[in-house]
Structures are given as C-alpha cells and as structure tokens.
Amino acid sequence: MQGIEFDPVGSYRSVIHRFDPRTTFPGNVQLVDPEQQQEAVRQNDPGPTGHQGKDVSTAVEAGFSAGFLRLSEVAFDKNHRYAAMSFSFVCGGLCGHGSTVVFEKKNGKWYELKRACSVWVS
C-alpha cells in the first residue's frame, strides 16, 4: 500500500462484531460459529475427500459448500480517501484464496484500486 498513509498499526483496537442470530443476509450468506465451521471445512476438505472415492467435482463442491469467509475491519487513511480490508475464503488445506483490497474514494463513490496486496491462493 505504498503511498497511502494509514494510522500506526497499534492505534487500532480489535473489535468483534456480534450479530443477532435473526439477522438475515442476501444470498447464501450465513453467520457461523468459527470453530464449528473450521471443523466442517476439515471434514469436507476436497483434498482428502477426493482420495476417498469421490470424483473431483463432487469433492470440490462439498468443500466450497462448507467454505468459510472471513472479513477484516475496514481501515481508512487519515483523510478517509483510501480504505483497505482483507478477506479470506478457506475450503480446505489446499482450497482457498484471499487478499487485501484497497479502495479509493472519488466524487463520493468508492472504487477498487488495481493493487495486488497480500494475494494468496491455495
């Protein structure tokens, strides 16, 4: 994030947001218990599952279905012109991807910058 000045790392507090279980989200998004979902990911990992007689597409579909999306807090630069957040989607030991996404505010709207930060694929 060269050229963008964020507040020092130690100045942010770690915050965990707790949603009411009755909160609804669009599409197939559900709030889950992180520990229980990590176990579901482990049990549906496409790698080992694929070696248990399942065809690749069935194993990958089961892995994706149990996948676990994590979103970070959004961090802003001092002038609130830039924002950054990280995400990861894990669906097995060798199944997932993540990145840090950077946005810039122009004319009152946020646009994703074409900067590659901490991109990973497994």
RAURNOR-V678143 format. One line per field, one symbol per residue. phi: phi as a letter, one per 20 degrees, with the letter a starting at -180 (. if undefined). burial: b if it has 16 or more other ideal C-beta (glycine too) atoms within 10 Angstrom, else e. A space follows every 10 residues. Layout:
phi=???
burial=???
//
This chain:
phi=.gnddefggf eeefcdedef gefdcfmdec fcfgffffff fgfdgfffff ednefgffff fffffegced cefeddfgel ecccbdbbcd cqfcbraaad ddcceclnce cfeedeclfb cc
burial=eeebeeeeee eeeeeeeeee eeeeeeeeee eeeeeebeeb beebbbeebb eeeeeeeebb ebbeebbbee eeeebbbeee ebbbebebeb bbeebbebbb bbbeeeeeee eeeebeeeee ee
//
